[in-house]
Amino acid sequence: MWASKRAGAVPGSVFALMDAAKERARAAGRSVIDLSIGSSDQSPPEAALETLREATRDPATYRYPLFSDTRPLREAAAKYLHRRFGVTLEVETEVLPLIGAQEGLAHLLLAVTDPGDTLLLPDPCYPPYLGASAIAGLRVVTLPLRPERGFLPDLGAVPADVRPRALLLNYPNNPTSAVADAAFFQEAAAWCRSRGTLLIHDHPYAELTFGDYRAASALEAGLEGIVELHSLSKTHHMGGFRVGFAAGDREALAALARVKGAVDFHPYLGIQRAATVALGLPDEVGRAGAQVFQQRRDALVPALRALGWEVTLPQASMYVWARVPGLTDSVAYAVRAAETTGVAVSPGRAFGGQGEGFVRFALVQPPEVLEEAARRLAGVTVGEEAPLPRS
Ligand SMILES: Cc1ncc(COP(=O)(O)O)c(C=O)c1O
């Protein structure tokens, strides 16, 4: 009776089904290996933790943080983007702290669109994009991400009469772990400018890159008409702290600040201080965290290939995206795999129709546990899933 049409339009999540399946596995006495959720299992940098501990003892941090209080974090974010991507930002107008990239995106859509506007969204994508679009009342046009194009969208295939208000991209990508180079962002930015479209780039995996590979920033293509969302959740393992920042087009950021002003008061000052310290740490700190995921990738990918699964070796992110031969109902498969083996993965369809036939592994366990997960999955026959209702 009380749910609004807006709330009702937010799609349900298949992760509730997975949760129930894990519970049934536990009840049956199985040890659960949960690879279904992409929350880093590493600790934040000690310097950031110590800063936060000290901040909790400083009464000056107890009050509501105002915009002027966010200046140190804005400066640290601007310095980070300059150091890493050569992007120069005006600290007062072109960078804004967020309570995580997810919060930032939901409010950005409210800030830069009106109900009925068109949003171009990749399929597959991070599922909260769909909820945020629904809350903003947007008409979603999906852009398929296909393996043969390296999971990059074919913007040239978008009909000329589609002039979306915004295009949302995310590289390194969740769930496919695909990457995009600076030339791709140049092309996407030019395409957006030709259609009067705001380019939104969600960039939480900027530092989770492997070997010599280094991620590009969409802001290398200019600030006008582009907003990039950064997060300390993955790159600094601070997911529970809820902190990130938006950078780019000053008009879009002013609108975002206006909407956020009606909703929140910026992150707790102690968390801002911790994030400020984290962003200023030498790049090697981030590299060390990324190497942990790389070692896990190097354990899991060969183990899955030995099962006959098709897996591209990820250059970044904390996921492995695997096509399972013969798989037609990834949700039913994931539920059955969790119940019968205790191994929980994310069904590809949870990320969109183009994800069907795939499953996503989050690299959140040590290499030997990932190998054990692959061994257990070898015993699950594919193609015999009792179909579950499609959400
Ligand atoms: C693509 C993408 N964007 C945003 C987020 C959430 O970021 P934050 O913790 O900063 O809200 C995630 C988390 O998994 C993600 O994969």
The ligand as an SDF file (V2000), in Angstrom:
LIG
                    3D

 16 16  0  0  0  0  0  0  0  0999 V2000
   30.7600   -1.0200  -11.3260 C   0  0  0  0  0  0  0  0  0  0  0  0
   30.5720   -0.6840   -9.8830 C   0  0  0  0  0  0  0  0  0  0  0  0
   30.2240    0.5490   -9.5320 N   0  0  0  0  0  0  0  0  0  0  0  0
   30.0560    0.8930   -8.2410 C   0  0  0  0  0  0  0  0  0  0  0  0
   30.2330   -0.0340   -7.2400 C   0  0  0  0  0  0  0  0  0  0  0  0
   30.0260    0.3900   -5.8110 C   0  0  0  0  0  0  0  0  0  0  0  0
   30.9930    1.3260   -5.4770 O   0  0  0  0  0  0  0  0  0  0  0  0
   30.9140    2.0630   -4.0700 P   0  0  0  0  0  0  0  0  0  0  0  0
   31.2620    1.0600   -3.0130 O   0  0  0  0  0  0  0  0  0  0  0  0
   31.9020    3.1680   -4.1920 O   0  0  0  0  0  0  0  0  0  0  0  0
   29.5130    2.5620   -3.9180 O   0  0  0  0  0  0  0  0  0  0  0  0
   30.5890   -1.3410   -7.5620 C   0  0  0  0  0  0  0  0  0  0  0  0
   30.7230   -2.3530   -6.5110 C   0  0  0  0  0  0  0  0  0  0  0  0
   30.8030   -3.5250   -6.7450 O   0  0  0  0  0  0  0  0  0  0  0  0
   30.7710   -1.6710   -8.9240 C   0  0  0  0  0  0  0  0  0  0  0  0
   31.1340   -2.9040   -9.2950 O   0  0  0  0  0  0  0  0  0  0  0  0
  1  2  1  0
  2  3  1  0
  2 15  2  0
  3  4  2  0
  4  5  1  0
  5  6  1  0
  5 12  2  0
  6  7  1  0
  7  8  1  0
  8  9  2  0
  8 10  1  0
  8 11  1  0
 12 13  1  0
 12 15  1  0
 13 14  2  0
 15 16  1  0
M  END
$$$$
